Amino acid sequence: MNTLYSFRRCPYAMRARMALRYSGVAVDIIEVSLKAKPAEMLALSSKGTVPVLSVKGRVIEESLEIMRWALAQNDPQDWLLKDDPQGQAQIAELIEENDQTFKVHLNHYKYAERYPEHPMETYRAEGSVFLHKLDQLLEQRDYLFAQHPSLADVALMPFIRQFAHVDRDWFAQTPYRHLQAWLQRFLESELFTLIMKK
């Protein structure tokens, strides 16, 4: 049986669960307590962070790799934009910006008390540059690179959700109308509600 070690609220684990659920891959999900990580998970992956997928004797330790592996099994809506090399390059670039740059601003904003060098608003403003970019991409269509979700939408959504939820009132009054609608569509989607069930 394929086994996914996951933590319900971790954005990396969320995106892995969404891709696995969407692709229809049967997987046994083990909810990990971050304070008491299971020995069998640590035996598979010494990095000790979720998600970790064990599949047919292979261990996949990165959420993005898990997503790509799942989509290689089955990708009914073409999340990978397989006939669009330019779209694929844009997806890779945007995910890289999310994971390397935006995630840092998100951490600083969410845990501002740990980073007293600047006020919370500074970190929020830094993160908002990315929100603005996404909002502009969404002006043309409902999703970032196509008329349907792509790997980029699903890989970014849990992080945008986290940023929006730090101060929901602030996010609700931002001018990012397209991004707000995009996030709401995901939050209300069957795919997201199913992977967030306790």
N, C-alpha and C positions, 0 to 999 in steps of 0.2 A: 504493500500500500504506500502511496505517496504521502509524505508527512510534511506539514508546514508548521514550523514553530513561529508563533505570532504573538503580538500584543495588540489588543483591540484598538487602542487610541494612538498607536505609533503610525505616523503618516507613511513611512516606508512600508510597514506591514499592510496598511490599508490598500496601497496601490498594488501590492503583490496579490492580495486577496481578490481585488476587483478583476485583475487580469485572469487569475485562475478560475474564478466564478464565470466570467464572460466566455472563456474558452471551453468551459465544460469539463475541465480536467478534474477527475475525482481525487480529492485530497482530504486527508484527515488533519484537522486543524487543532493544534495543541496551544492553548492560551498559556503564555509564560508569565510567571511573576518575576518582575525585574529584580526583586530583592532575593529571590531564591530560584535561580535559573536551573532547569533540569540538567542532570549530569549527562544524559544522552544527547542533549543539544550541544553542550560544551565539548563532548567527545567528537561530534561532527564538525563543529566550528569553534575554534579557539577564540575568535573575536568576541563571542559572547553577546552579540546584538541580534535582534530580530530584524527582518524575517530570515529564516533559514529553511530551505526546501531540500528534503531528502527524497530523491526520485530514482528508482532502479539502481541503487548503489552509487548514485552521483549526488554530490552536495553542491547546491547553488546558494551562495551566501549574500548576494547583492540583490536588492529589490528590483532594480531595472533588468538585471539578468533573468530573474524569475519571470518578470513580465514578458520579456522577449522569448523565453523558453515556452511559456504558456501559449503565446500567439503563434509560435512556430507549429504547435500541435493543432490549433484551430483558431481562425481569425475571421469569423463570419461577416463582420461589418468593415473589414479592411482597416483596422486601427493602424496597421503598419504602412499604409499608403504604398503598397508594393509596386505599383506601376508609375510612381511619381518620385524619381530620385531627388528632385529639388525639394519636394515636401519632406522626404526622409531626412535630408540634411538640415532643414529648418527645425524639424522635430528634435533632432539630436542636439542642435545648438541651444534651443530653448530649454530643454531639460538640463543641459549642462549649466546654463545660467541660473536656473532654479536651484539646482543641487549645490552649486559652488558659491554663488553670490547671495541670492535671495534667502537661502536657508540661514546664512550668517545673520542677516538683518532680522529675520524672523526670531531667531534665538535671542538676540539682543533686545528686541522689542518685547517679546513674551516674558523674558526674565530680566527686565531692565534693572531690577534691584541688585543683580549680580554684576552689572556693568555700570557703576556709578559715574564713570568718566563723562557720560553725556545723559541728558534727560531722555526719558522714554520717547518724547515727541521727535527727537532727532532720529532715533532708530526707526520710528514709524515712517518718517519722511523718506529715509533711505530705502525702506522696503516698498514704499508707495511708487517709486520710480518704475519698478517691475509691474505693479498693478496697472499703472497707466499704460505701459507697453501692451499688456494683455488686453486691456479694454479697447485699445486701438485695433488690435488684431480681430477683435470680436465685433467691430463695427460692420464688417462686410457680411458676416454669417454667424450662425449659432455656436459654432465650435472654432477652435484656433486655426486649423489648416484645411478643413473640409466641411461639408454640410452634415457630417456625422462625427462622433468622437474619434480621436486618434490617440495614439500612444501618449502624445504630449498632454492632451486634456486630462487623461486619467492619472498620468504621472505627477502632474502639477496640482490637481484638485485638492488632495489632502493638506497640502502646505498652504494653499490660498484659504482653505477653510480655517486652518489654525490661526492664520494672520487675522482673518475677519472676526474670529471669535474672541480675540484678546479684548477688543472693545467693540461690541456689536453695534452700539449706537453710533460710534464714529464711522464704522464701515457703511452703515445704512445711509448716512448723510453725505458720503463721498460722491463725486460726479461720475463714478465708474458704473454707470447703469448697465452696460452690456456685460461687464464682469459679474455684477450682482445677479443678473438674470441667469447667466451661465452657471454660477455656483448654486443657485437655488434649484435649477434643473437637475443638477447632479445630486443634491441633498435629498430631493424628492424622488429620485429614480429608484426603480426596483433593485437595480444592481447595488447601489450604495446601501439601501436599507437592509438588504439581505446580508451583506458582509459585516454590518454593524450590529447585528442581533447578538444579544448576550448568550 
